[in-house]
């Protein structure tokens, strides 16, 4: 089990991540991330944004086979029935962090990012029934992980091709 706490000490915000192991029952500090002022401001802004748009995302889908899409700026995937394309820019921008972190959960990436995780948890608090938080869309899936890796490679090739064309 893993627990994350946000603490303030001497006017500095810290994110403390503890891993709770079963035998012997002890807590080990996995990481301490000192939140800088900019991250703190972003979290506060995103919390206000999420609060003002609470439950504004779809909770169910009429799509039988929703299409998975790749978001280049987020380096993450989303499904076309999640309502992200219809969001205003500010909320859509905030959800880049959410879909990036969710993609790391799907691919079982070993690149934890506590800041992205904090935004992900904020989104879960304000959009608890969003279709994008269904277990099958937030859990490790080897088949999806391989598909995402292929999508990332193709996307990288397309970006490289575009830049080469611009240089010519």
N, C-alpha and C positions, 0 to 999 in steps of 0.2 A: 504494500500500500504506500502511496506517496501523498504527502500533505504539503500544501503551499500556504504560507502566511505572508501577509504584507504588514510590515511593522514600520513605525516611525520612531527614530531615536536621534536625539540631538539635531532635530530638524532635517534629518536625512532619511529617505524612504529606502527600505530594504525589502527584497523578496527572499524569504527563507524557504528552502525546499528540503524537506526531510523525507527520508525513506524509512518506513517502518518495516522491520524484518521480524519474522515470526520466531525463529529460534536461533540464539536466545533472543528474547524480546527486548530489543534496544532500538533506539533511534540513531541514525547516522546522518550527519549533514552531508547532503549530496552537493549542494552549491549554494552560495550566497551571491545574489546579484544586487549590486548597489544601483538603485534606480536613480538615474540622473533627473534633473529638473524637467528636461524636455519630455522624457518618458512619463513622468508624473502628470505633466500638463496634458499630454495626449490621452492618458487614461481618464483623467477628469473630463476632458472634452468628449471622448467617446462614450463615457458613461452617461453624460447629459444627452448626447445624441441618441443613444440606444433607448434611454428612458422616454424621450419625447416621441420615439417611433415604436414603442413597446407593442409587441404582437402584430406588427404590420406586415409580416412575411407569411407566405402560405403554410398551412399546417397539413394539407393533403394535396394529392395530385390526381388529375384525371388522365394523365399520360400513362399508357400501358408500359411503354419502354422509353423513359426519359433519356434524352441524349446527354452524355457527359461531354463537357467542354473544358478547354484549357484557357486559363486567364494568365496571359504572359506577364503582366505586371505583378500579379500575386504569386506567380510560380505555383499555381494550385489549380485544382479542378472544381467544377460545380456542375450541377445538372440543370437542364433548361426549365425544369418545373419549380425551381427554388425561388423564383421571383427576383433574382439579383439584377437582371437586365432592366427591370422596371423601376429600380430605385433611383432616387435623386443622387446626384454626384457625391455629395458629402457622405451619405450613408453607404453608398457603393464603395467608396474609397476606404472606409473603415472596415468593410467586410473583406477587403483584400487580405488583411491580417488573419481574419477568421478562416477563410478558405485555405490560406497557406498553412496554418497550423493543422487544420483538419486533414489536409493532404499528407502532412507528416505523420498523422495518426494512421491513415490508410496505408501508407508505404512503410510504416514502422521505421521512419528515419531516425537516425541517432544524432540529429542536430537539434537538440532542444533549444527553444528560445522562450525564456520566461516572460518576456514582454508580450510576445504574440500569444502565449498561453493566457496571460491576464486578460487580453482583449477577447480571446475565445470564451473565457469563463464569464466575462461581462455580457457577451452576446447570449450565452446560454441562460443567464439570469433574466434578460429582458425579452428573449424570444424562445422560451423553453419548449414550445410545441412546433417550432419551425421544422419543416420537412427535412431541411439540411442537417438537423441534429439527430435524425433517426439512426439507430445503432448501426445499421448496414452501411450507412454513409460516413460513419466516424470511427470505424473499427478497422484494424489491420485486415487486409484482403490481398493475398499474394497475386491473384489473377489481376486485380485492379492495379496493384503496384507495378506489375510488369507492363500493363497497358499505359499507365501514366509515364513510365520511363520512356516508352516508345514515343508517346506524344511529345514529351520534352525534347527528345532528340530531333524530331521532325520540326518542331517549333524553332529550335536552335538553328537548324539548317536554313529555314525560311528567313530568319532574322539575318543570318550571315549573308544570304543571297541578296536580300534587300540592301544591306550596307555595301556590298560589292557593286551592285547596280548603281547606287548613288555615287560611288567613287569614280565610276567610268564616265 
